[in-house]
Amino acid sequence: MAKGFFRGIFTGGLVGFVLGILFAPQKGEETRRQLSKVSEDLTSKVKDVSEKIRRKREELAEKIRGREEEF
């Protein structure tokens, strides 16, 4: 499930990036600034999602450990 989610984030970011470049007639410097901003935003979002997944995985592992002790 996480693999598909990350694939969706990456694909959506890439499509948005390409469309933004194609339909935004600007100077090269402005375009580079925008590309840098998009890259930073996408990186931040991926880190946030990764952290949420890590926390959920740890919570699930704790629940499983608790159940193991019951058996």
N, CA, C and O atoms as a Tripos MOL2 file, in Angstrom:
@<TRIPOS>MOLECULE
protein
  284   283    71     0     0
PROTEIN
NO_CHARGES

@<TRIPOS>ATOM
      1 N           0.8180   -1.1890    0.0000 N.3       1 MET1
      2 CA          0.0000    0.0000    0.0000 C.3       1 MET1
      3 C           0.8660    1.2590    0.0000 C.2       1 MET1
      4 O           0.5980    2.1930   -0.7550 O.2       1 MET1
      5 N           1.8920    1.2900    0.8340 N.am      2 ALA2
      6 CA          2.7670    2.4560    0.8980 C.3       2 ALA2
      7 C           3.4800    2.6670   -0.4260 C.2       2 ALA2
      8 O           3.7050    3.8020   -0.8460 O.2       2 ALA2
      9 N           3.8340    1.5710   -1.0800 N.am      3 LYS3
     10 CA          4.5310    1.6770   -2.3610 C.3       3 LYS3
     11 C           3.6620    2.4040   -3.3870 C.2       3 LYS3
     12 O           4.1410    3.2750   -4.1120 O.2       3 LYS3
     13 N           2.3890    2.0400   -3.4390 N.am      4 GLY4
     14 CA          1.4640    2.6950   -4.3640 C.3       4 GLY4
     15 C           1.2360    4.1530   -4.0030 C.2       4 GLY4
     16 O           1.0920    5.0050   -4.8790 O.2       4 GLY4
     17 N           1.2060    4.4350   -2.7000 N.am      5 PHE5
     18 CA          1.0050    5.8030   -2.2440 C.3       5 PHE5
     19 C           2.1750    6.6790   -2.6730 C.2       5 PHE5
     20 O           1.9870    7.7720   -3.2060 O.2       5 PHE5
     21 N           3.3970    6.1790   -2.4300 N.am      6 PHE6
     22 CA          4.5750    6.9580   -2.8290 C.3       6 PHE6
     23 C           4.6480    7.1090   -4.3400 C.2       6 PHE6
     24 O           5.0500    8.1580   -4.8420 O.2       6 PHE6
     25 N           4.2640    6.0780   -5.0580 N.am      7 ARG7
     26 CA          4.2420    6.1640   -6.5170 C.3       7 ARG7
     27 C           3.2570    7.2540   -6.9500 C.2       7 ARG7
     28 O           3.5390    8.0160   -7.8750 O.2       7 ARG7
     29 N           2.1080    7.3260   -6.2820 N.am      8 GLY8
     30 CA          1.1190    8.3570   -6.5960 C.3       8 GLY8
     31 C           1.6250    9.7510   -6.2940 C.2       8 GLY8
     32 O           1.4190   10.6750   -7.0810 O.2       8 GLY8
     33 N           2.2910    9.9100   -5.1510 N.am      9 ILE9
     34 CA          2.8580   11.2210   -4.7990 C.3       9 ILE9
     35 C           3.8960   11.6350   -5.8370 C.2       9 ILE9
     36 O           3.8900   12.7700   -6.3150 O.2       9 ILE9
     37 N           4.7780   10.7130   -6.1780 N.am     10 PHE10
     38 CA          5.8310   11.0150   -7.1430 C.3      10 PHE10
     39 C           5.2380   11.3620   -8.5060 C.2      10 PHE10
     40 O           5.6260   12.3540   -9.1240 O.2      10 PHE10
     41 N           4.2980   10.5420   -8.9720 N.am     11 THR11
     42 CA          3.6930   10.7660  -10.2880 C.3      11 THR11
     43 C           2.9430   12.0910  -10.3160 C.2      11 THR11
     44 O           3.0790   12.8680  -11.2610 O.2      11 THR11
     45 N           2.1580   12.3460   -9.2830 N.am     12 GLY12
     46 CA          1.4190   13.6150   -9.2230 C.3      12 GLY12
     47 C           2.3430   14.8110   -9.2040 C.2      12 GLY12
     48 O           2.0970   15.8050   -9.8870 O.2      12 GLY12
     49 N           3.4060   14.7190   -8.4240 N.am     13 GLY13
     50 CA          4.3780   15.8090   -8.3710 C.3      13 GLY13
     51 C           5.0580   16.0280   -9.7060 C.2      13 GLY13
     52 O           5.2640   17.1630  -10.1350 O.2      13 GLY13
     53 N           5.4000   14.9440  -10.3500 N.am     14 LEU14
     54 CA          6.0680   15.0300  -11.6460 C.3      14 LEU14
     55 C           5.1500   15.6320  -12.7020 C.2      14 LEU14
     56 O           5.5730   16.4910  -13.4750 O.2      14 LEU14
     57 N           3.9000   15.1870  -12.7400 N.am     15 VAL15
     58 CA          2.9410   15.7240  -13.7170 C.3      15 VAL15
     59 C           2.7160   17.2130  -13.4640 C.2      15 VAL15
     60 O           2.7170   18.0140  -14.3990 O.2      15 VAL15
     61 N           2.5260   17.5790  -12.1990 N.am     16 GLY16
     62 CA          2.3450   18.9950  -11.8620 C.3      16 GLY16
     63 C           3.5500   19.8330  -12.2450 C.2      16 GLY16
     64 O           3.4110   20.9500  -12.7450 O.2      16 GLY16
     65 N           4.7120   19.2960  -12.0120 N.am     17 PHE17
     66 CA          5.9560   19.9760  -12.3420 C.3      17 PHE17
     67 C           6.0500   20.2280  -13.8510 C.2      17 PHE17
     68 O           6.3200   21.3490  -14.2840 O.2      17 PHE17
     69 N           5.8280   19.1910  -14.6340 N.am     18 VAL18
     70 CA          5.9310   19.3080  -16.0940 C.3      18 VAL18
     71 C           4.8940   20.2860  -16.6310 C.2      18 VAL18
     72 O           5.2080   21.1290  -17.4720 O.2      18 VAL18
     73 N           3.6570   20.1750  -16.1470 N.am     19 LEU19
     74 CA          2.6150   21.0940  -16.6200 C.3      19 LEU19
     75 C           2.9340   22.5310  -16.2270 C.2      19 LEU19
     76 O           2.6970   23.4600  -16.9990 O.2      19 LEU19
     77 N           3.4640   22.7050  -15.0450 N.am     20 GLY20
     78 CA          3.8360   24.0470  -14.6120 C.3      20 GLY20
     79 C           4.9060   24.6590  -15.4960 C.2      20 GLY20
     80 O           4.8470   25.8460  -15.8160 O.2      20 GLY20
     81 N           5.8700   23.8700  -15.8860 N.am     21 ILE21
     82 CA          6.9400   24.3550  -16.7580 C.3      21 ILE21
     83 C           6.3970   24.6700  -18.1470 C.2      21 ILE21
     84 O           6.7390   25.6950  -18.7380 O.2      21 ILE21
     85 N           5.5580   23.7950  -18.6590 N.am     22 LEU22
     86 CA          5.0420   23.9800  -20.0160 C.3      22 LEU22
     87 C           4.1220   25.1870  -20.1540 C.2      22 LEU22
     88 O           4.1130   25.8470  -21.1930 O.2      22 LEU22
     89 N           3.3540   25.4750  -19.1190 N.am     23 PHE23
     90 CA          2.3480   26.5310  -19.2340 C.3      23 PHE23
     91 C           2.7070   27.8110  -18.4880 C.2      23 PHE23
     92 O           1.8370   28.6600  -18.2960 O.2      23 PHE23
     93 N           3.9200   27.9750  -18.0750 N.am     24 ALA24
     94 CA          4.3370   29.1670  -17.3540 C.3      24 ALA24
     95 C           5.4840   29.8430  -18.0910 C.2      24 ALA24
     96 O           6.6510   29.5820  -17.7990 O.2      24 ALA24
     97 N           5.1610   30.7010  -19.0330 N.am     25 PRO25
     98 CA          6.2310   31.3940  -19.7680 C.3      25 PRO25
     99 C           6.9130   32.4340  -18.8660 C.2      25 PRO25
    100 O           6.3300   33.4650  -18.5330 O.2      25 PRO25
    101 N           8.1240   32.1450  -18.4930 N.am     26 GLN26
    102 CA          8.8670   33.0240  -17.5960 C.3      26 GLN26
    103 C          10.3270   33.0600  -18.0070 C.2      26 GLN26
    104 O          10.7750   32.3340  -18.8950 O.2      26 GLN26
    105 N          11.0440   33.9280  -17.3280 N.am     27 LYS27
    106 CA         12.4840   33.9640  -17.5190 C.3      27 LYS27
    107 C          13.0920   32.7250  -16.8830 C.2      27 LYS27
    108 O          12.5110   32.1340  -15.9730 O.2      27 LYS27
    109 N          14.2500   32.3430  -17.3630 N.am     28 GLY28
    110 CA         14.9280   31.1610  -16.8570 C.3      28 GLY28
    111 C          15.1750   31.2000  -15.3580 C.2      28 GLY28
    112 O          15.0110   30.1920  -14.6710 O.2      28 GLY28
    113 N          15.5680   32.3590  -14.8510 N.am     29 GLU29
    114 CA         15.8540   32.4900  -13.4240 C.3      29 GLU29
    115 C          14.5960   32.2550  -12.5880 C.2      29 GLU29
    116 O          14.6440   31.5810  -11.5590 O.2      29 GLU29
    117 N          13.4760   32.8130  -13.0350 N.am     30 GLU30
    118 CA         12.2110   32.6150  -12.3200 C.3      30 GLU30
    119 C          11.8020   31.1470  -12.3580 C.2      30 GLU30
    120 O          11.3290   30.6030  -11.3610 O.2      30 GLU30
    121 N          11.9820   30.5180  -13.4970 N.am     31 THR31
    122 CA         11.6320   29.1050  -13.6350 C.3      31 THR31
    123 C          12.4840   28.2540  -12.7060 C.2      31 THR31
    124 O          11.9720   27.3420  -12.0570 O.2      31 THR31
    125 N          13.7770   28.5430  -12.6370 N.am     32 ARG32
    126 CA         14.6590   27.7840  -11.7460 C.3      32 ARG32
    127 C          14.2510   27.9530  -10.2870 C.2      32 ARG32
    128 O          14.2940   27.0000   -9.5090 O.2      32 ARG32
    129 N          13.8560   29.1660   -9.9230 N.am     33 ARG33
    130 CA         13.4020   29.4200   -8.5570 C.3      33 ARG33
    131 C          12.1510   28.5920   -8.2520 C.2      33 ARG33
    132 O          12.0340   27.9880   -7.1860 O.2      33 ARG33
    133 N          11.2210   28.5770   -9.2070 N.am     34 GLN34
    134 CA         10.0020   27.8000   -9.0200 C.3      34 GLN34
    135 C          10.3030   26.3070   -8.9280 C.2      34 GLN34
    136 O           9.7250   25.6020   -8.1000 O.2      34 GLN34
    137 N          11.2000   25.8320   -9.7700 N.am     35 LEU35
    138 CA         11.5650   24.4200   -9.7400 C.3      35 LEU35
    139 C          12.1710   24.0570   -8.3840 C.2      35 LEU35
    140 O          11.8820   22.9980   -7.8270 O.2      35 LEU35
    141 N          12.9980   24.9290   -7.8740 N.am     36 SER36
    142 CA         13.6100   24.6900   -6.5750 C.3      36 SER36
    143 C          12.5410   24.6300   -5.4870 C.2      36 SER36
    144 O          12.5880   23.7650   -4.6120 O.2      36 SER36
    145 N          11.5890   25.5420   -5.5430 N.am     37 LYS37
    146 CA         10.5020   25.5730   -4.5520 C.3      37 LYS37
    147 C           9.6580   24.3070   -4.6330 C.2      37 LYS37
    148 O           9.3300   23.7140   -3.6050 O.2      37 LYS37
    149 N           9.3050   23.8910   -5.8400 N.am     38 VAL38
    150 CA          8.5100   22.6750   -6.0160 C.3      38 VAL38
    151 C           9.2710   21.4730   -5.4870 C.2      38 VAL38
    152 O           8.6980   20.6120   -4.8190 O.2      38 VAL38
    153 N          10.5350   21.4150   -5.7800 N.am     39 SER39
    154 CA         11.3720   20.3100   -5.3060 C.3      39 SER39
    155 C          11.4100   20.2800   -3.7810 C.2      39 SER39
    156 O          11.2750   19.2140   -3.1810 O.2      39 SER39
    157 N          11.5900   21.4290   -3.1540 N.am     40 GLU40
    158 CA         11.6120   21.5020   -1.6950 C.3      40 GLU40
    159 C          10.2670   21.0800   -1.1040 C.2      40 GLU40
    160 O          10.2200   20.3330   -0.1260 O.2      40 GLU40
    161 N           9.1720   21.5610   -1.7010 N.am     41 ASP41
    162 CA          7.8410   21.2080   -1.2090 C.3      41 ASP41
    163 C           7.5820   19.7110   -1.3310 C.2      41 ASP41
    164 O           7.0690   19.0880   -0.4010 O.2      41 ASP41
    165 N           7.9290   19.1470   -2.4550 N.am     42 LEU42
    166 CA          7.7120   17.7210   -2.6730 C.3      42 LEU42
    167 C           8.5650   16.8940   -1.7170 C.2      42 LEU42
    168 O           8.0980   15.8970   -1.1670 O.2      42 LEU42
    169 N           9.7990   17.3020   -1.5210 N.am     43 THR43
    170 CA         10.6750   16.6010   -0.5870 C.3      43 THR43
    171 C          10.1080   16.6500    0.8230 C.2      43 THR43
    172 O          10.1270   15.6510    1.5420 O.2      43 THR43
    173 N           9.6070   17.8040    1.2130 N.am     44 SER44
    174 CA          9.0170   17.9620    2.5390 C.3      44 SER44
    175 C           7.7930   17.0690    2.7090 C.2      44 SER44
    176 O           7.6200   16.4360    3.7510 O.2      44 SER44
    177 N           6.9560   17.0200    1.6950 N.am     45 LYS45
    178 CA          5.7540   16.1860    1.7730 C.3      45 LYS45
    179 C           6.1090   14.7060    1.8680 C.2      45 LYS45
    180 O           5.5000   13.9660    2.6410 O.2      45 LYS45
    181 N           7.0800   14.2820    1.0940 N.am     46 VAL46
    182 CA          7.5020   12.8760    1.1340 C.3      46 VAL46
    183 C           8.0720   12.5450    2.5140 C.2      46 VAL46
    184 O           7.8100   11.4680    3.0490 O.2      46 VAL46
    185 N           8.8510   13.4660    3.0930 N.am     47 LYS47
    186 CA          9.3910   13.2330    4.4300 C.3      47 LYS47
    187 C           8.2740   13.1290    5.4590 C.2      47 LYS47
    188 O           8.3220   12.2710    6.3400 O.2      47 LYS47
    189 N           7.2630   14.0010    5.3540 N.am     48 ASP48
    190 CA          6.1350   13.9620    6.2810 C.3      48 ASP48
    191 C           5.3920   12.6350    6.1860 C.2      48 ASP48
    192 O           5.0840   12.0160    7.2040 O.2      48 ASP48
    193 N           5.1110   12.2100    4.9820 N.am     49 VAL49
    194 CA          4.3950   10.9500    4.7870 C.3      49 VAL49
    195 C           5.2370    9.7780    5.2790 C.2      49 VAL49
    196 O           4.7150    8.8530    5.9000 O.2      49 VAL49
    197 N           6.5220    9.8160    5.0070 N.am     50 SER50
    198 CA          7.4160    8.7530    5.4710 C.3      50 SER50
    199 C           7.4080    8.6650    6.9890 C.2      50 SER50
    200 O           7.3820    7.5700    7.5520 O.2      50 SER50
    201 N           7.4300    9.8040    7.6420 N.am     51 GLU51
    202 CA          7.4020    9.8270    9.1050 C.3      51 GLU51
    203 C           6.0820    9.2690    9.6420 C.2      51 GLU51
    204 O           6.0810    8.5190   10.6180 O.2      51 GLU51
    205 N           4.9770    9.6230    9.0220 N.am     52 LYS52
    206 CA          3.6760    9.0950    9.4480 C.3      52 LYS52
    207 C           3.6290    7.5840    9.2760 C.2      52 LYS52
    208 O           3.1260    6.8720   10.1450 O.2      52 LYS52
    209 N           4.1460    7.1000    8.1730 N.am     53 ILE53
    210 CA          4.1600    5.6560    7.9220 C.3      53 ILE53
    211 C           5.0520    4.9610    8.9490 C.2      53 ILE53
    212 O           4.7010    3.8980    9.4600 O.2      53 ILE53
    213 N           6.1960    5.5550    9.2510 N.am     54 ARG54
    214 CA          7.1060    4.9730   10.2420 C.3      54 ARG54
    215 C           6.4270    4.8660   11.6010 C.2      54 ARG54
    216 O           6.5270    3.8370   12.2690 O.2      54 ARG54
    217 N           5.7260    5.9430   12.0180 N.am     55 ARG55
    218 CA          5.0360    5.9230   13.3050 C.3      55 ARG55
    219 C           3.9400    4.8570   13.3330 C.2      55 ARG55
    220 O           3.8070    4.1230   14.3120 O.2      55 ARG55
    221 N           3.1710    4.7760   12.2740 N.am     56 LYS56
    222 CA          2.1010    3.7660   12.2050 C.3      56 LYS56
    223 C           2.6860    2.3600   12.2540 C.2      56 LYS56
    224 O           2.1430    1.4790   12.9210 O.2      56 LYS56
    225 N           3.7870    2.1520   11.5530 N.am     57 ARG57
    226 CA          4.4420    0.8450   11.5520 C.3      57 ARG57
    227 C           4.8960    0.4800   12.9590 C.2      57 ARG57
    228 O           4.7420   -0.6650   13.3850 O.2      57 ARG57
    229 N           5.4580    1.4490   13.6820 N.am     58 GLU58
    230 CA          5.8970    1.1980   15.0530 C.3      58 GLU58
    231 C           4.7110    0.8830   15.9650 C.2      58 GLU58
    232 O           4.7940   -0.0020   16.8170 O.2      58 GLU58
    233 N           3.6080    1.6110   15.7810 N.am     59 GLU59
    234 CA          2.4080    1.3490   16.5820 C.3      59 GLU59
    235 C           1.8990   -0.0670   16.3270 C.2      59 GLU59
    236 O           1.5390   -0.7840   17.2600 O.2      59 GLU59
    237 N           1.8730   -0.4560   15.0790 N.am     60 LEU60
    238 CA          1.4170   -1.7890   14.7250 C.3      60 LEU60
    239 C           2.3400   -2.8570   15.3030 C.2      60 LEU60
    240 O           1.8730   -3.8830   15.7950 O.2      60 LEU60
    241 N           3.6390   -2.6190   15.2460 N.am     61 ALA61
    242 CA          4.6060   -3.5700   15.8050 C.3      61 ALA61
    243 C           4.3930   -3.7240   17.3000 C.2      61 ALA61
    244 O           4.4840   -4.8370   17.8190 O.2      61 ALA61
    245 N           4.1130   -2.6380   18.0030 N.am     62 GLU62
    246 CA          3.8480   -2.7050   19.4400 C.3      62 GLU62
    247 C           2.5880   -3.5160   19.7250 C.2      62 GLU62
    248 O           2.5670   -4.3180   20.6580 O.2      62 GLU62
    249 N           1.5510   -3.3180   18.9390 N.am     63 LYS63
    250 CA          0.3180   -4.0870   19.1180 C.3      63 LYS63
    251 C           0.5760   -5.5720   18.9020 C.2      63 LYS63
    252 O           0.0720   -6.4150   19.6440 O.2      63 LYS63
    253 N           1.3570   -5.8790   17.8890 N.am     64 ILE64
    254 CA          1.6710   -7.2810   17.5960 C.3      64 ILE64
    255 C           2.4760   -7.8870   18.7510 C.2      64 ILE64
    256 O           2.2120   -9.0160   19.1650 O.2      64 ILE64
    257 N           3.4440   -7.1480   19.2640 N.am     65 ARG65
    258 CA          4.2280   -7.6460   20.3940 C.3      65 ARG65
    259 C           3.3360   -7.9160   21.5980 C.2      65 ARG65
    260 O           3.5120   -8.9130   22.2970 O.2      65 ARG65
    261 N           2.3930   -7.0390   21.8340 N.am     66 GLY66
    262 CA          1.4510   -7.2260   22.9390 C.3      66 GLY66
    263 C           0.6150   -8.4790   22.7580 C.2      66 GLY66
    264 O           0.3510   -9.1940   23.7250 O.2      66 GLY66
    265 N           0.2030   -8.7470   21.5520 N.am     67 ARG67
    266 CA         -0.5830   -9.9490   21.2720 C.3      67 ARG67
    267 C           0.2620  -11.2110   21.4010 C.2      67 ARG67
    268 O          -0.2390  -12.2490   21.8340 O.2      67 ARG67
    269 N           1.5350  -11.1340   21.0310 N.am     68 GLU68
    270 CA          2.4260  -12.2850   21.1500 C.3      68 GLU68
    271 C           2.5340  -12.7170   22.6080 C.2      68 GLU68
    272 O           2.5650  -13.9100   22.9130 O.2      68 GLU68
    273 N           2.5910  -11.7360   23.5000 N.am     69 GLU69
    274 CA          2.7090  -12.0540   24.9150 C.3      69 GLU69
    275 C           1.4540  -12.7530   25.4330 C.2      69 GLU69
    276 O           1.5410  -13.5670   26.3520 O.2      69 GLU69
    277 N           0.2900  -12.4490   24.8590 N.am     70 GLU70
    278 CA         -0.9440  -13.0990   25.2700 C.3      70 GLU70
    279 C          -0.9120  -14.5850   24.9370 C.2      70 GLU70
    280 O          -1.4450  -15.4030   25.6870 O.2      70 GLU70
    281 N          -0.2970  -14.9310   23.8320 N.am     71 PHE71
    282 CA         -0.2530  -16.3290   23.4050 C.3      71 PHE71
    283 C           0.8540  -17.0210   24.1230 C.2      71 PHE71
    284 O           1.0740  -18.2140   23.9160 O.2      71 PHE71
@<TRIPOS>BOND
     1     1     2 1
     2     2     3 1
     3     3     4 2
     4     3     5 am
     5     5     6 1
     6     6     7 1
     7     7     8 2
     8     7     9 am
     9     9    10 1
    10    10    11 1
    11    11    12 2
    12    11    13 am
    13    13    14 1
    14    14    15 1
    15    15    16 2
    16    15    17 am
    17    17    18 1
    18    18    19 1
    19    19    20 2
    20    19    21 am
    21    21    22 1
    22    22    23 1
    23    23    24 2
    24    23    25 am
    25    25    26 1
    26    26    27 1
    27    27    28 2
    28    27    29 am
    29    29    30 1
    30    30    31 1
    31    31    32 2
    32    31    33 am
    33    33    34 1
    34    34    35 1
    35    35    36 2
    36    35    37 am
    37    37    38 1
    38    38    39 1
    39    39    40 2
    40    39    41 am
    41    41    42 1
    42    42    43 1
    43    43    44 2
    44    43    45 am
    45    45    46 1
    46    46    47 1
    47    47    48 2
    48    47    49 am
    49    49    50 1
    50    50    51 1
    51    51    52 2
    52    51    53 am
    53    53    54 1
    54    54    55 1
    55    55    56 2
    56    55    57 am
    57    57    58 1
    58    58    59 1
    59    59    60 2
    60    59    61 am
    61    61    62 1
    62    62    63 1
    63    63    64 2
    64    63    65 am
    65    65    66 1
    66    66    67 1
    67    67    68 2
    68    67    69 am
    69    69    70 1
    70    70    71 1
    71    71    72 2
    72    71    73 am
    73    73    74 1
    74    74    75 1
    75    75    76 2
    76    75    77 am
    77    77    78 1
    78    78    79 1
    79    79    80 2
    80    79    81 am
    81    81    82 1
    82    82    83 1
    83    83    84 2
    84    83    85 am
    85    85    86 1
    86    86    87 1
    87    87    88 2
    88    87    89 am
    89    89    90 1
    90    90    91 1
    91    91    92 2
    92    91    93 am
    93    93    94 1
    94    94    95 1
    95    95    96 2
    96    95    97 am
    97    97    98 1
    98    98    99 1
    99    99   100 2
   100    99   101 am
   101   101   102 1
   102   102   103 1
   103   103   104 2
   104   103   105 am
   105   105   106 1
   106   106   107 1
   107   107   108 2
   108   107   109 am
   109   109   110 1
   110   110   111 1
   111   111   112 2
   112   111   113 am
   113   113   114 1
   114   114   115 1
   115   115   116 2
   116   115   117 am
   117   117   118 1
   118   118   119 1
   119   119   120 2
   120   119   121 am
   121   121   122 1
   122   122   123 1
   123   123   124 2
   124   123   125 am
   125   125   126 1
   126   126   127 1
   127   127   128 2
   128   127   129 am
   129   129   130 1
   130   130   131 1
   131   131   132 2
   132   131   133 am
   133   133   134 1
   134   134   135 1
   135   135   136 2
   136   135   137 am
   137   137   138 1
   138   138   139 1
   139   139   140 2
   140   139   141 am
   141   141   142 1
   142   142   143 1
   143   143   144 2
   144   143   145 am
   145   145   146 1
   146   146   147 1
   147   147   148 2
   148   147   149 am
   149   149   150 1
   150   150   151 1
   151   151   152 2
   152   151   153 am
   153   153   154 1
   154   154   155 1
   155   155   156 2
   156   155   157 am
   157   157   158 1
   158   158   159 1
   159   159   160 2
   160   159   161 am
   161   161   162 1
   162   162   163 1
   163   163   164 2
   164   163   165 am
   165   165   166 1
   166   166   167 1
   167   167   168 2
   168   167   169 am
   169   169   170 1
   170   170   171 1
   171   171   172 2
   172   171   173 am
   173   173   174 1
   174   174   175 1
   175   175   176 2
   176   175   177 am
   177   177   178 1
   178   178   179 1
   179   179   180 2
   180   179   181 am
   181   181   182 1
   182   182   183 1
   183   183   184 2
   184   183   185 am
   185   185   186 1
   186   186   187 1
   187   187   188 2
   188   187   189 am
   189   189   190 1
   190   190   191 1
   191   191   192 2
   192   191   193 am
   193   193   194 1
   194   194   195 1
   195   195   196 2
   196   195   197 am
   197   197   198 1
   198   198   199 1
   199   199   200 2
   200   199   201 am
   201   201   202 1
   202   202   203 1
   203   203   204 2
   204   203   205 am
   205   205   206 1
   206   206   207 1
   207   207   208 2
   208   207   209 am
   209   209   210 1
   210   210   211 1
   211   211   212 2
   212   211   213 am
   213   213   214 1
   214   214   215 1
   215   215   216 2
   216   215   217 am
   217   217   218 1
   218   218   219 1
   219   219   220 2
   220   219   221 am
   221   221   222 1
   222   222   223 1
   223   223   224 2
   224   223   225 am
   225   225   226 1
   226   226   227 1
   227   227   228 2
   228   227   229 am
   229   229   230 1
   230   230   231 1
   231   231   232 2
   232   231   233 am
   233   233   234 1
   234   234   235 1
   235   235   236 2
   236   235   237 am
   237   237   238 1
   238   238   239 1
   239   239   240 2
   240   239   241 am
   241   241   242 1
   242   242   243 1
   243   243   244 2
   244   243   245 am
   245   245   246 1
   246   246   247 1
   247   247   248 2
   248   247   249 am
   249   249   250 1
   250   250   251 1
   251   251   252 2
   252   251   253 am
   253   253   254 1
   254   254   255 1
   255   255   256 2
   256   255   257 am
   257   257   258 1
   258   258   259 1
   259   259   260 2
   260   259   261 am
   261   261   262 1
   262   262   263 1
   263   263   264 2
   264   263   265 am
   265   265   266 1
   266   266   267 1
   267   267   268 2
   268   267   269 am
   269   269   270 1
   270   270   271 1
   271   271   272 2
   272   271   273 am
   273   273   274 1
   274   274   275 1
   275   275   276 2
   276   275   277 am
   277   277   278 1
   278   278   279 1
   279   279   280 2
   280   279   281 am
   281   281   282 1
   282   282   283 1
   283   283   284 2
@<TRIPOS>SUBSTRUCTURE
     1 MET1         2 RESIDUE 1 A MET
     2 ALA2         6 RESIDUE 1 A ALA
     3 LYS3        10 RESIDUE 1 A LYS
     4 GLY4        14 RESIDUE 1 A GLY
     5 PHE5        18 RESIDUE 1 A PHE
     6 PHE6        22 RESIDUE 1 A PHE
     7 ARG7        26 RESIDUE 1 A ARG
     8 GLY8        30 RESIDUE 1 A GLY
     9 ILE9        34 RESIDUE 1 A ILE
    10 PHE10       38 RESIDUE 1 A PHE
    11 THR11       42 RESIDUE 1 A THR
    12 GLY12       46 RESIDUE 1 A GLY
    13 GLY13       50 RESIDUE 1 A GLY
    14 LEU14       54 RESIDUE 1 A LEU
    15 VAL15       58 RESIDUE 1 A VAL
    16 GLY16       62 RESIDUE 1 A GLY
    17 PHE17       66 RESIDUE 1 A PHE
    18 VAL18       70 RESIDUE 1 A VAL
    19 LEU19       74 RESIDUE 1 A LEU
    20 GLY20       78 RESIDUE 1 A GLY
    21 ILE21       82 RESIDUE 1 A ILE
    22 LEU22       86 RESIDUE 1 A LEU
    23 PHE23       90 RESIDUE 1 A PHE
    24 ALA24       94 RESIDUE 1 A ALA
    25 PRO25       98 RESIDUE 1 A PRO
    26 GLN26      102 RESIDUE 1 A GLN
    27 LYS27      106 RESIDUE 1 A LYS
    28 GLY28      110 RESIDUE 1 A GLY
    29 GLU29      114 RESIDUE 1 A GLU
    30 GLU30      118 RESIDUE 1 A GLU
    31 THR31      122 RESIDUE 1 A THR
    32 ARG32      126 RESIDUE 1 A ARG
    33 ARG33      130 RESIDUE 1 A ARG
    34 GLN34      134 RESIDUE 1 A GLN
    35 LEU35      138 RESIDUE 1 A LEU
    36 SER36      142 RESIDUE 1 A SER
    37 LYS37      146 RESIDUE 1 A LYS
    38 VAL38      150 RESIDUE 1 A VAL
    39 SER39      154 RESIDUE 1 A SER
    40 GLU40      158 RESIDUE 1 A GLU
    41 ASP41      162 RESIDUE 1 A ASP
    42 LEU42      166 RESIDUE 1 A LEU
    43 THR43      170 RESIDUE 1 A THR
    44 SER44      174 RESIDUE 1 A SER
    45 LYS45      178 RESIDUE 1 A LYS
    46 VAL46      182 RESIDUE 1 A VAL
    47 LYS47      186 RESIDUE 1 A LYS
    48 ASP48      190 RESIDUE 1 A ASP
    49 VAL49      194 RESIDUE 1 A VAL
    50 SER50      198 RESIDUE 1 A SER
    51 GLU51      202 RESIDUE 1 A GLU
    52 LYS52      206 RESIDUE 1 A LYS
    53 ILE53      210 RESIDUE 1 A ILE
    54 ARG54      214 RESIDUE 1 A ARG
    55 ARG55      218 RESIDUE 1 A ARG
    56 LYS56      222 RESIDUE 1 A LYS
    57 ARG57      226 RESIDUE 1 A ARG
    58 GLU58      230 RESIDUE 1 A GLU
    59 GLU59      234 RESIDUE 1 A GLU
    60 LEU60      238 RESIDUE 1 A LEU
    61 ALA61      242 RESIDUE 1 A ALA
    62 GLU62      246 RESIDUE 1 A GLU
    63 LYS63      250 RESIDUE 1 A LYS
    64 ILE64      254 RESIDUE 1 A ILE
    65 ARG65      258 RESIDUE 1 A ARG
    66 GLY66      262 RESIDUE 1 A GLY
    67 ARG67      266 RESIDUE 1 A ARG
    68 GLU68      270 RESIDUE 1 A GLU
    69 GLU69      274 RESIDUE 1 A GLU
    70 GLU70      278 RESIDUE 1 A GLU
    71 PHE71      282 RESIDUE 1 A PHE
